[in-house]
Amino acid sequence: MNRRLIAAIGTAALMVSVAACSSSTKSTASSSSSSSTAASGKTLTVWLMTGDNPTDWVSSVTADFKAANPGDNINIQIQQWTNITQKVTAALSQNNPPDVIDIGNTQTPFYAASGGLMDITALKSQLGGDGWTPSMNGSAVYNGKQYAAPWYAGGRAVMYNKALWAKAGLTAAPTTMAEYEADLAKLKTTAGVSSALYLPGQYWYFFDGLLQQDGASIATQSGSTWSGTLNTPAALQAAQTFKTLQAFGTAPKDQTEATQDTFFEKGNVATMIAMGYEQATITAANPKLANEIGWFPIPSDTAGTPGKTFLGGSNLAISAKSANPTLAESFLKIALDQKNESDFAKDSGFLPNTSADYSALAGNAYAEAYEQAAPQAGYTPLVPTWANVENAPNPITTLFLTPVLEGKDPASSASAADAQIASRLNQQQ
């Protein structure tokens, strides 16, 4: 990878830790890999999140696992992000949980504190942990012990339709938020454009970046007590920016970004806030867009400085009650080795867990856009109770963002959300 990306990642590594994300790499169409039955031996069950199962990577890991464990089998099951915290919590409490689980970074402390994850501190070096980027590994450590392995990290950038951009007479990517809004205004009046920006009203990951950009946050801690901080001038300003941007399209005010790809793939959406994997999903559905998708960093108010973003990622963990801990350890070693980690990064454009694999990102348009924003990226509080905030109904979206977009008083909506955020963060484990 070029020096600019290495510098960006080096800067990001100075951050305390990394937050969770919503989704990741291009996915296969099937929901599992390999048969779940075998003539003899044991079967390892692995839960991967939707989008975290690129076809070639799944095939490589499956083949490597079977070669390393003759007679044993692997059953990869794909899970959806919606209500995943409740599903994983329930699964980990059972006597026969999935052996390996792909979990969002911000959710890892929650599962570790509940006793649902195996302590893999002794395995860290064998998994390549001596070379892991410190910022990425921060979320995988709880009370000084390693409860998961960092897998990848990434953030959001602007995906745009080159043909619609050219039709609007736009020839260069905006370098400031003001320029971006001016471009969106022009795109909105361009024939054939249904949404200049398709921005679902409950896209809180993007909103968190706007909060950071305005010097605000979702919550702050004083001593051992947390308080919601959406009802502050800076946070309310970020909400106004979100509202302004959301009005440039037809996205619903009361839905998340989970299905936004299905709208971009129609070819009449000019821009969308997206993750790298979404390009593959879109072009698979509409091959005509294969050469029409471009990327640029989410702008800030300062030319030459990309906007701040929510830095997400996923970790791989072993269930404390796994019936096949040895096989689970084997899977982690294989999934995280240099070959498979590099292949995953190449497919997705997301940051691998070690600098040794950065070269795999060369030539990826999403990575080249997001690398510029990496030094400014931030995260949510890495505390066990943060998962309570993300649990449905998420107060950030249902009590604040959607009501504000629907015309409710921003300050009173923020106060209602703040009360619920504080209540959830201050819950005892």
C-alpha positions, 0 to 999 in steps of 0.5 A: 500500500502507499505511504499515505495509507500506512501513515493513516493507519499509524495515526489511527493506531494511536487511538485508544481503541476501535468501535464496532461496525455494522457490516463488512465484506462482499458476501456469498449468496448462500447461508452456510459453507460445507455440510453440517454432517460428516461421516466421522469426527466433529463439526465446528459451527461458526457464525459470521455476519452478513457481508463477512463471508466473501466467496473466495475467502470462505472457500480458502478458510474451509479448505485450510481448516479441513486440511488441518483437521482431517475427518472434522467438518465446518458449518459456517452460518450467516447471521443478520445484524438486526437484533444480533446482540439479543441473538448472540446473548441468548446463544452464549447462554445455552449449553451448545452455542456456536463455537466461533462468533464474529462480533462487532468491536463495541459489543465485545466488552459486553459479551466478555463481561457476561462470561460468554467468551473464552479467555484466549490470552494464552493464544495471542502470540500463536494468532499473530497478536504480537503484530496486531494494531493496538487501536484495533486490539483495544476492543478485544481486551477486557479487564486485561485479558484477551477475549477475542481477536481483532479481524478488520476495521473500516469506516464509511465514505461517499459512494457515487454514481459516475454517470449521474455525476457527469450528467449533472456537470460535476467533474471533481469530488467536493473537498468541503461539506459546503461544496458537497451540499452544493453538489447535492443541490445540483444533483437533486435537479438533474434528470434521472436522479431520484435521490441526490443522497440516499440517507436513511433516517436511522443511519446512526453510524454516519450521524456519530461521525457528524457528532465527532466533527462538531466536537460532540459525543453520544455520552460522557462519563463522570466518575462511574456515572454516564450521561447522554449528551445529545442535548448540547449545542454541538450535538444539535448542530450535528443533527441539523446537518444530518437533517439537511443532508437527509432532505436531499433524497427520498430515503425513509426517516424511520429506517436503518441503512440495512437495505440501502443497496437495493435503491442504489442498484437501480441506477438513479441514486447519485450518492450514498454513505457506504461501506466498501463491501456494498459496491460488490453487492450492488454490482452483483445485482446490477452489472451495468454499474460495475464501471460507474461507481466511485468513492470519495471521503466524507467531507469536513468543513475544512478543505483538504481534511476529510470528515470524522467517521465512526471507525467500525470493525469486527472481532472473532471470538470463541464461545466459553461453552464451546464443545470444540475449543481445540477446533475453534482455536484452529479456525482462528489461527487459519482465518487470521493467518497472513494469507487469509487475512490479506485475502479478506482485506483485498476483497473488502478494502477494510483495514487488516489487523496488522501492518504486514497485510496493508499491501493487500489494499493497493488499488481498492477505490474504497480503501483509497478514499477511506484511508484519508479519513482514518486518522480522524476516525473515532469510536463509541465508549468501549464499555460492557454496557454500550451494547445496551444502547445498541439494543433495539429500540436504539434510543439514538435513532428512535427517540432522537434522529427519527423524531427530529426528521419528522419535525419534533423539537430537537432539544426535547427529543435529545433529552428523551434520548439522553435519559434512555442512553444514561439508563442503559449505560449505567445498568449493572452487569 
